[in-house]
């Protein structure tokens, strides 16, 4: 295999697999938020704050995967 092709394959796998986990996680966070609000509408404000915090932390994992993918393309 050509080294350039291997580098591009590694970068695409890094972002593809690295973004699938946070994508699933964000879906589960949204589902849990909607379920919680449906059961207890009075706690919506507190749950929304926690949801935004968890979504940001989950999204950070996808950003790390993107940085690794860019490093694989341009540095390695």
MMTF fields as JSON, N, C-alpha, C and O atoms, coordinates in Angstrom:
{
  "mmtfVersion": "1.0.0",
  "mmtfProducer": "UNKNOWN",
  "numBonds": 303,
  "numAtoms": 304,
  "numGroups": 76,
  "numChains": 1,
  "numModels": 1,
  "chainsPerModel": [1],
  "groupsPerChain": [76],
  "chainIdList": ["A"],
  "bondAtomList": [4, 2, 8, 6, 12, 10, 16, 14, 20, 18, 24, 22, 28, 26, 32, 30, 36, 34, 40, 38, 44, 42, 48, 46, 52, 50, 56, 54, 60, 58, 64, 62, 68, 66, 72, 70, 76, 74, 80, 78, 84, 82, 88, 86, 92, 90, 96, 94, 100, 98, 104, 102, 108, 106, 112, 110, 116, 114, 120, 118, 124, 122, 128, 126, 132, 130, 136, 134, 140, 138, 144, 142, 148, 146, 152, 150, 156, 154, 160, 158, 164, 162, 168, 166, 172, 170, 176, 174, 180, 178, 184, 182, 188, 186, 192, 190, 196, 194, 200, 198, 204, 202, 208, 206, 212, 210, 216, 214, 220, 218, 224, 222, 228, 226, 232, 230, 236, 234, 240, 238, 244, 242, 248, 246, 252, 250, 256, 254, 260, 258, 264, 262, 268, 266, 272, 270, 276, 274, 280, 278, 284, 282, 288, 286, 292, 290, 296, 294, 300, 298],
  "bondOrderList": [1, 1, 1, 1, 1, 1, 1, 1, 1, 1, 1, 1, 1, 1, 1, 1, 1, 1, 1, 1, 1, 1, 1, 1, 1, 1, 1, 1, 1, 1, 1, 1, 1, 1, 1, 1, 1, 1, 1, 1, 1, 1, 1, 1, 1, 1, 1, 1, 1, 1, 1, 1, 1, 1, 1, 1, 1, 1, 1, 1, 1, 1, 1, 1, 1, 1, 1, 1, 1, 1, 1, 1, 1, 1, 1],
  "groupList": [{"groupName": "UNK", "atomNameList": ["N", "CA", "C", "O"], "elementList": ["N", "C", "C", "O"], "formalChargeList": [0, 0, 0, 0], "bondAtomList": [1, 0, 2, 1, 3, 2], "bondOrderList": [1, 1, 2], "singleLetterCode": "X", "chemCompType": "L-PEPTIDE LINKING"}],
  "groupTypeList": [0, 0, 0, 0, 0, 0, 0, 0, 0, 0, 0, 0, 0, 0, 0, 0, 0, 0, 0, 0, 0, 0, 0, 0, 0, 0, 0, 0, 0, 0, 0, 0, 0, 0, 0, 0, 0, 0, 0, 0, 0, 0, 0, 0, 0, 0, 0, 0, 0, 0, 0, 0, 0, 0, 0, 0, 0, 0, 0, 0, 0, 0, 0, 0, 0, 0, 0, 0, 0, 0, 0, 0, 0, 0, 0, 0],
  "groupIdList": [1, 2, 3, 4, 5, 6, 7, 8, 9, 10, 11, 12, 13, 14, 15, 16, 17, 18, 19, 20, 21, 22, 23, 24, 25, 26, 27, 28, 29, 30, 31, 32, 33, 34, 35, 36, 37, 38, 39, 40, 41, 42, 43, 44, 45, 46, 47, 48, 49, 50, 51, 52, 53, 54, 55, 56, 57, 58, 59, 60, 61, 62, 63, 64, 65, 66, 67, 68, 69, 70, 71, 72, 73, 74, 75, 76],
  "secStructList": [7, 7, 2, 2, 2, 2, 2, 2, 2, 2, 2, 2, 2, 2, 2, 2, 2, 2, 2, 2, 2, 2, 2, 2, 2, 2, 2, 2, 2, 2, 2, 2, 2, 2, 2, 2, 2, 2, 2, 7, 4, 4, 4, 2, 2, 2, 2, 2, 2, 2, 2, 2, 2, 2, 2, 2, 2, 2, 2, 2, 2, 2, 2, 2, 2, 2, 2, 2, 2, 2, 2, 2, 2, 2, 6, 7],
  "xCoordList": [0.859, 0.0, 0.9, 1.928, 0.49, 1.209, 1.164, 0.108, 2.277, 2.258, 1.248, 0.656, 1.051, 0.069, -1.35, -2.171, -1.623, -2.954, -3.177, -4.276, -2.146, -2.278, -2.518, -3.293, -1.841, -2.021, -3.446, -4.052, -3.98, -5.349, -6.373, -7.397, -6.098, -7.0, -7.006, -8.064, -5.844, -5.769, -6.495, -7.191, -6.343, -7.024, -8.538, -9.28, -8.988, -10.441, -11.015, -12.127, -10.287, -10.761, -10.756, -11.643, -9.755, -9.678, -10.891, -11.496, -11.255, -12.397, -13.715, -14.677, -13.768, -15.011, -15.377, -16.514, -14.415, -14.689, -14.705, -15.429, -13.908, -13.859, -15.09, -15.375, -15.816, -17.021, -18.297, -19.35, -18.205, -19.412, -19.817, -21.005, -18.844, -19.15, -19.831, -20.883, -19.252, -19.935, -21.298, -22.2, -21.46, -22.769, -23.827, -24.942, -23.475, -24.399, -24.634, -25.758, -23.553, -23.675, -24.578, -25.371, -24.463, -25.332, -26.789, -27.681, -27.029, -28.4, -28.969, -30.132, -28.152, -28.606, -28.82, -29.741, -27.979, -28.152, -29.469, -30.214, -29.752, -31.006, -32.218, -33.227, -32.117, -33.221, -33.484, -34.633, -32.41, -32.568, -33.157, -33.961, -32.755, -33.295, -34.798, -35.575, -35.196, -36.615, -37.448, -38.563, -36.907, -37.616, -37.745, -38.8, -36.675, -36.714, -37.678, -38.385, -37.718, -38.644, -40.086, -40.989, -40.301, -41.661, -42.153, -43.341, -41.223, -41.624, -41.708, -42.54, -40.841, -40.795, -40.546, -39.403, -41.594, -41.411, -40.856, -40.263, -41.036, -40.555, -39.033, -38.477, -38.359, -36.901, -36.219, -35.049, -36.942, -36.406, -35.155, -34.199, -35.146, -34.006, -32.724, -31.666, -32.821, -31.641, -31.166, -29.964, -32.114, -31.733, -31.121, -30.195, -31.634, -31.094, -29.65, -28.813, -29.358, -27.988, -27.051, -25.963, -27.462, -26.64, -26.492, -25.43, -27.555, -27.478, -26.473, -25.696, -26.476, -25.538, -24.105, -23.219, -23.87, -22.536, -22.087, -20.959, -22.939, -22.58, -22.418, -21.553, -23.233, -23.093, -21.762, -21.123, -21.344, -20.054, -18.893, -17.947, -18.963, -17.901, -17.879, -16.81, -19.042, -19.113, -18.581, -17.878, -18.912, -18.466, -16.952, -16.34, -16.348, -14.892, -14.179, -13.099, -14.748, -14.133, -14.085, -13.09, -15.14, -15.145, -14.128, -13.505, -13.96, -12.967, -11.565, -10.709, -11.31, -10.007, -9.755, -8.639, -10.766, -10.619, -10.328, -9.546, -10.952, -10.694, -9.258, -8.607, -8.772, -7.391, -6.413, -5.435, -6.658, -5.796, -5.823, -4.787, -7.005, -7.123, -6.347, -5.676, -6.433, -5.696, -4.198, -3.425, -3.78, -2.363, -1.863, -0.742, -2.677, -2.278, -2.116, -1.233, -2.957, -2.876, -1.673, -0.928, -1.475, -0.485, 0.873, 1.863, 0.966, 2.237, 2.908, 4.111, 2.141, 2.732, 3.168, 3.683],
  "yCoordList": [-1.179, 0.0, 1.235, 1.284, 2.197, 3.463, 4.171, 4.195, 4.747, 5.428, 6.577, 6.797, 7.299, 8.387, 7.838, 8.41, 6.718, 6.111, 5.583, 5.706, 4.997, 4.495, 5.638, 5.506, 6.766, 7.925, 8.459, 8.787, 8.548, 9.035, 8.051, 8.461, 6.754, 5.755, 5.84, 5.747, 6.013, 6.144, 7.39, 7.35, 8.498, 9.735, 9.591, 10.061, 8.946, 8.795, 7.847, 8.066, 6.807, 5.919, 6.621, 6.4, 7.468, 8.186, 9.084, 9.073, 9.853, 10.75, 9.986, 10.329, 8.961, 8.198, 7.468, 7.55, 6.752, 6.02, 6.951, 6.71, 8.012, 8.947, 9.822, 10.328, 10.009, 10.833, 10.004, 10.552, 8.698, 7.879, 7.75, 7.75, 7.641, 7.544, 8.795, 8.694, 9.981, 11.194, 11.403, 11.967, 10.959, 11.085, 10.271, 10.742, 9.056, 8.204, 8.795, 8.81, 9.282, 9.87, 11.085, 11.248, 11.942, 13.125, 12.739, 13.376, 11.7, 11.218, 10.695, 10.944, 9.97, 9.457, 10.583, 10.52, 11.607, 12.747, 13.466, 13.817, 13.683, 14.331, 13.5, 14.034, 12.199, 11.31, 11.36, 11.434, 11.319, 11.352, 12.688, 12.733, 13.769, 15.086, 15.155, 15.618, 14.701, 14.736, 13.827, 14.177, 12.683, 11.783, 12.394, 12.302, 13.015, 13.639, 14.802, 14.964, 15.622, 16.763, 16.281, 16.888, 15.194, 14.666, 14.15, 14.228, 13.62, 13.091, 14.174, 14.097, 15.186, 16.219, 17.578, 18.031, 18.229, 19.494, 20.63, 21.565, 20.57, 21.653, 21.725, 22.79, 20.619, 20.571, 20.811, 20.468, 21.394, 21.567, 22.454, 22.149, 23.521, 24.439, 23.788, 23.946, 23.06, 22.39, 21.266, 21.067, 20.535, 19.462, 20.011, 19.418, 21.149, 21.742, 22.19, 22.013, 22.761, 23.184, 21.979, 22.027, 20.924, 19.711, 19.094, 18.569, 19.154, 18.596, 19.362, 18.751, 20.689, 21.491, 21.188, 21.095, 21.035, 20.698, 19.338, 19.201, 18.351, 17.013, 16.975, 16.262, 17.727, 17.771, 18.399, 17.954, 19.418, 20.039, 19.1, 19.038, 18.367, 17.417, 16.258, 15.761, 15.835, 14.762, 15.236, 14.498, 16.453, 16.996, 17.199, 17.192, 17.379, 17.544, 16.299, 16.41, 15.129, 13.89, 13.888, 13.46, 14.359, 14.436, 15.461, 15.259, 16.548, 17.55, 16.97, 17.233, 16.182, 15.529, 14.573, 14.512, 13.838, 12.928, 13.703, 13.251, 14.86, 15.677, 16.204, 16.235, 16.61, 17.087, 15.969, 16.2, 14.762, 13.626, 13.328, 13.029, 13.406, 13.163, 14.2, 13.854, 15.452, 16.499, 16.321, 16.538, 15.926, 15.66, 14.5, 14.538, 13.474, 12.348, 12.744, 12.236, 13.639, 14.054, 14.939, 14.722, 15.932, 16.958, 16.773, 17.295, 16.056, 15.95, 14.594, 14.529, 13.535, 12.195, 11.874, 10.786],
  "zCoordList": [0.0, 0.0, 0.0, 0.675, -0.755, -0.832, 0.529, 1.161, 0.998, 2.304, 2.392, 3.449, 1.304, 1.295, 1.462, 2.179, 0.787, 0.916, 2.331, 2.872, 2.931, 4.305, 5.284, 6.231, 5.044, 5.911, 5.817, 6.837, 4.613, 4.437, 4.996, 5.542, 4.861, 5.429, 6.955, 7.577, 7.55, 9.012, 9.486, 10.5, 8.766, 9.153, 9.037, 9.9, 7.977, 7.811, 8.856, 9.335, 9.215, 10.279, 11.63, 12.454, 11.857, 13.136, 13.331, 14.403, 12.327, 12.495, 12.404, 13.091, 11.567, 11.439, 12.71, 13.175, 13.275, 14.508, 15.714, 16.68, 15.658, 16.773, 16.897, 17.982, 15.828, 15.874, 16.063, 16.392, 15.858, 16.012, 17.486, 17.805, 18.367, 19.799, 20.337, 20.969, 20.1, 20.552, 19.895, 20.515, 18.654, 18.001, 18.714, 18.936, 19.071, 19.832, 21.215, 21.718, 21.82, 23.156, 23.188, 24.114, 22.177, 22.124, 21.943, 22.504, 21.162, 21.017, 22.323, 22.643, 23.078, 24.369, 25.376, 26.192, 25.324, 26.231, 25.925, 26.84, 24.64, 24.258, 24.638, 25.097, 24.448, 24.826, 26.324, 26.76, 27.108, 28.56, 29.013, 29.944, 28.354, 28.709, 28.413, 29.247, 27.244, 26.899, 27.807, 28.193, 28.135, 29.04, 30.429, 31.056, 30.906, 32.228, 32.295, 33.29, 31.244, 31.224, 31.124, 31.7, 30.395, 30.294, 31.645, 31.955, 32.445, 33.753, 34.824, 35.728, 34.719, 35.751, 35.089, 35.031, 34.593, 33.877, 34.73, 34.192, 36.043, 36.898, 36.96, 37.23, 36.715, 36.808, 35.463, 35.29, 34.518, 33.169, 33.156, 32.443, 33.914, 33.899, 34.385, 33.775, 35.479, 36.021, 35.102, 34.925, 34.52, 33.603, 32.332, 31.78, 31.859, 30.642, 30.85, 29.965, 31.999, 32.299, 32.32, 31.746, 32.964, 33.0, 31.617, 31.281, 30.809, 29.463, 28.613, 27.879, 28.7, 27.926, 28.349, 27.5, 29.637, 30.132, 29.608, 29.135, 29.685, 29.214, 27.691, 27.181, 26.97, 25.516, 25.124, 24.171, 25.844, 25.557, 25.82, 25.035, 26.927, 27.232, 26.236, 25.883, 25.792, 24.809, 23.463, 22.773, 23.096, 21.815, 21.796, 20.728, 22.965, 23.032, 22.525, 21.944, 22.726, 22.253, 20.719, 20.133, 20.075, 18.611, 18.112, 17.07, 18.843, 18.453, 18.588, 17.743, 19.641, 19.777, 18.61, 18.092, 18.198, 17.061, 15.782, 14.946, 15.626, 14.444, 14.448, 13.404, 15.597, 15.695, 15.363, 14.652, 15.863, 15.55, 14.061, 13.467, 13.45, 12.018, 11.212, 10.24, 11.603, 10.895, 11.083, 10.15, 12.286, 12.512, 11.675, 11.167, 11.526, 10.703, 9.234, 8.543, 8.77, 7.359, 7.109, 6.153, 7.954, 7.63, 8.291, 7.779, 9.403, 10.121, 9.886, 9.636, 9.966, 9.859, 8.435, 8.178]
}
